[in-house]
C-alpha cells in the first residue's frame, strides 16, 4: 500500500495558508470545550460551564507554549543554541506532547491558584477532555506524512514516496539516493491515534463518569498514556537529529513517558488510600 500524499494546506487566503495540522489543533480544542461544558453542567463539577471558557484559554496557552518549548528542549536543543530565533518559527513544525502536557499542568496550577480550585480536582476534570485532541493531532501527523514507524511486513504497512520526504528516506532509513519508495512502514501515527486518542478517551471518559477519589482520574490518564506511548515507540522511528538514546531501542519518547507511568501509579495508590472527594 502506497501512502496517499495529502496537501498539508487546505486553502490559501492571500499570503496565509490554512493547514490541516492547525485545523486539527482547533478541532482538539473544540472537542475539549464541548465535552468540558457537558461535564461542567453536573452538580458536583469543580467548575461551572461559564468557567470552562476561561479554563480552555489557560489550557490552550499551556498546550501551545509548552508544546513548542518542550520540542526545542527535548528534541532540538542543539539547533536552538545555534539559532535561538528558531523557537519563534512555529510554521517550520515541531511540537512535543510532553512539553504541552507540562504546559497544561502549569496552566492548571495557575488557574487553580487564581480561582481557589484544588490542583488535582482540576486535572481530574481536564484529563478526560484531552484524548480526542490527541486523536486529532495524530491524524494531523498522518496527513503531514510525519512520525513514521520502522519497516513492517504487516498488511496495512505503507510505502512513502521519497520525493518530499527526504529526511525520512535518507536521514532515518538511509536509503540510496534516487530511491523512489520506502519499504513498507508502520503507520505509527495511526497507532497513536487509536491508542492515545480513541482508546484512551474511552477508558478515561467512562472511568470518570462516576465519582472517583481525587487524583484517580489523573492517575489513570498518566498510566494509560504512558503505556500506550511507550509501546508505540518500539515501532516508531526516533527523530533523525536524536536517534536512539541507548541500547539501540530507547527513544526520547520512552524516556519521557516512563515517569508518567510511575507518577500515575503513585496517584492511583494515594487516591484510593486517602479517598478525598473529587
C-alpha positions, 0 to 999 in steps of 0.5 A: 500500500502506497501512502496517499500524499495529502496537501498539508494546506487546505486553502490559501487566503492571500499570503496565509495558508490554512493547514490541516495540522492547525485545523486539527489543533482547533478541532482538539480544542473544540472537542475539549470545550464541548465535552468540558461544558457537558461535564461542567453542567453536573452538580458536583463539577469543580467548575461551572460551564461559564468557567470552562471558557476561561479554563480552555484559554489557560489550557490552550496557552499551556498546550501551545507554549509548552508544546513548542518549548518542550520540542526545542528542549527535548528534541532540538536543543542543539539547533536552538543554541545555534539559532535561538530565533528558531523557537519563534518559527512555529510554521517550520513544525515541531511540537512535543506532547510532553512539553504541552502536557507540562504546559497544561499542568502549569496552566492548571496550577495557575488557574487553580491558584487564581480561582481557589480550585484544588490542583488535582480536582482540576486535572481530574476534570481536564484529563478526560477532555484531552484524548480526542485532541490527541486523536486529532493531532495524530491524524494531523501527523498522518496527513503531514506524512510525519512520525513514521514507524520502522519497516513492517511486513504487516498488511496495512504497512505503507510505502512513502514516496521519497520525493518530499520526504527526504529526511525520512528516506535518507536521514532515518532509513538511509536509503540510496539516493534516487530511491523512489519508495520506502519499504513498507512502514508502520503507520505509527501515527495511526497507532497513536491515534487509536491508542492515545486518542480513541482508546484512551478517551474511552477508558478515561471518559467512562472511568470518570463518569462516576465519582472517583477519589481525587487524583484517580482520574489523573492517575489513570490518564498518566498510566494509560498514556504512558503505556500506550506511548511507550509501546508505540515507540518500539515501532516508531522511528526516533527523530533523525537529529536524536536517534536512539538514546541507548541500547539501540531501542530507547527513544526520547519518547520512552524516556519521557513517558516512563515517569508518567507511568510511575507518577500515575501509579503513585496517584492511583495508590494515594487516591484510593488510600486517602479517598478525598472527594473529587 
